[in-house]
Amino acid sequence: MRSENQREKTSSAADALSARHPAPAGISALILAFAMLTLAASCSMSEAEAALSMKEDEPDATFLGFSREEVENGVVTFSAKAERAEYFQDRGLFVIYNIVFEDRGPEGGSAEATGEADKAVYYEDTGNAEFSGFVQIYSPEEDTYFETSGLNYFSATRTVEGLPDNPVVVKVGEKLFIQGMGFFADIQEKAFSFRDGAQGVFRVDSAAGSQ
């Protein structure tokens, strides 16, 4: 008879993970999803779904229920959709609500990364973006979740940072749960870290033997 003993360890991030960790493609895919939807809204300014407003405190245009797909060699490689987008021309702002994306990779098929965000703000002058509310990215291949309530994207450096007072939670399968502050991700280097420290739970299964 074989039995499984489960050891659970609560530790610092250094015990559970190294200082820098590979970042799933979902982080850059979320940025791509937002960029695609922003472009879709920009190209749709004269379409019927754009509701124009003359009030200063209201958006110059509102777009309802739009989506976009990327197709390569006849297969859908990426798709994104949003419930609503608002454009403020004088401030150069796009505000998009309830974004959902699916990255299927160059071959199409099942999703390599999925994600969503309650709200995103895009700044035309800098290319920067802010994601807030419920923000989640999932990589099925790595069985890795990223969850937080706020992320900032900086176009010039292609980096992503968590908000100062908002923790980022990372879950890897059933074995690793880690939460930290000062989240920082470098999209070009495909790596992330917690600058202000993190703690987590790391579970290890081991065979106790037989009798």
N, C-alpha and C positions, 0 to 999 in steps of 0.2 A: 504494500500500500504506500502510495506517495502522497505527500502533503506539501502545500505551498505556504511558506511564511513570507509575509510582506513586511518589509522594514520601511518606516517612514521617517524622513529626516527633515527637520526645519533648520534652514541655514541661511547664510548670506548668499548673495548672488555669486560670489567668487567660488563658493562650494558647489553650487548647482551648475553654473555655466562659467565659461571663461570670460575675460573682460570684454571681448568683442565677439559677436555671434553673426553667422550668416543671416541675412535678411531675406525673407521670402519675396518672390516676385510681386506679391500682392500690394506692397507699398507703392512701387512705381506704377502698377496697374491702376490703383485708385487715382493717382495723379493723371494718368492717361484718360481715365473715364471722365474726370472732371473737364479736362481740356477738350475732349471730344464733344461733350454737351455744351460747353461754352461756344465752341465753333459752330455747332448746330444752331444755337440760338442767334449767333451773330449773322448767320446766313439766312435766317428766317424773319428778319425784321419787318418785311413787308407782307408777310403771310397773314391769313385771316385770324389765326389763333393769337396774334399779338394784340393785347388790349392796351391802347395808348392812354396816357394820363397827362394832364396839364398841371397837376398839383406838384409843388416842389418836394413835399415829403413822400410822395408816392413814386414808384418806378416809372420810367419813361415807357417801358414795355414789359408785359407779362406774357410768358409762354407756358401753356398748360400741356402736360402729358406728352413729352417728346422723347425720342430715343434715337440711337445711332448704332450702326454695326460696321466693323471692318471686315472686308472679305478679301481673301487671298487665294488665288488658284481655285476659285469656285467654292471655297469653304469659309464659314464664319469663324474668324479667329478671335474676335473681341466684340462684346456688346455692352452697351450702357444705356440706362434710361433714368429719367427723373420725373417727379410729380409736377414740379413747377419751377420756373426760373424767372428772375426779375432783373431788369437791366436799368442801371442808373447812369445815364449818359454823361452828365456833368462831372460825376465823381469817378467815372471809368470803372464801375463795379458791376459784376455779375454775381447774383446771389441765387444759388440753386438748392432746392429742397428735396430730400428723400432720394438720394442717388443710390443706384444699385448697379453693379457691374459684374461681368463674368469674362475672365481671360482664358481662352481655350488653347492658346499656344499656336505656333505656326502650322500645325497639322490639323487643327480643329479638334473635334471630338469632345471628350469630357473636360470639365473646367480644371485648369491648373491653379487658378486663384479666383476667389470671389470676394466681394466686399460691399459695404454700404456705409452711408453717412447721412445723418439727419439734415445737415446743412453744410454748405460750402460757399465761401466767398472768394472770388477771383479778382485780382487787381490788374487791370489792363496795362498800366504803366510799368510795372515791375515783373509781371508774370507770377507773382507770389500767390499763394492760396492758403485759406484757413478752413479747417474742417472741425465741426463741433456737434454737440449733441451726442448721440450714440454713434460711435465710429468702430467698425469691425472689419478686419481683414482675415481671410481664411485661406490656407494653402493645403488642399487635400493631399497632395503628394507627401508633404512633410507633416501632415496632421497637426498644423500649428495655427493657433488663433492669436490675433492681436486685438485687444479691446481697450478703448479709452473714451474720454469725453472731449478731447481736443488735440489737434495736431496742426502744426504750421509748416508749410512747404516754402522753401526759398529757392527760386528759380536760378539765380546766379551761381549758387554753389551746389544745386541739386541735392539738398539736404532736407531732412524732416526732423522737427523737434516737438516734443510734448510740451504742453503748457506747464508753467512752474508749479502750480498747485494741483495738477491732475495726474494721478498715477496711470501708468500703462501696464496692462495685464497681459502676460504671455502664457499660453497653455500649449504644451506639446504632448499630444495624446493623453494617456491617463497617468503618465509618469512624472511630468514636470509642470508645476504651477509657480510662476514668478511674477512679482509685482514690484515696480520700481519707479523712482522719480528721476527727472532729468533725462528722459528718453531722447536719444539722438540716433538718426540713421543716415548713412551716406549711400545714396542710390547708386553712384558710380562704383563704389567699392563693394556694394552689396553687403553691408555690415551694419550692425546696430549695437548700441551700448546704453547703459544707465549711468549718467554722469554723477547723480546724487545718491547712488546706492540703491540696492534692491534686496528683497528677501523672498524666499520661496520654499516650496515643499517638493522634495525629490523622493519618489518612491522606487524601491528596488525589490523585485521578486526573486526569491532564491529557493531552490529545492532543499528541503530539510532532510531528505533521505527516505528510506522505506523500511517497513517492518512486516 
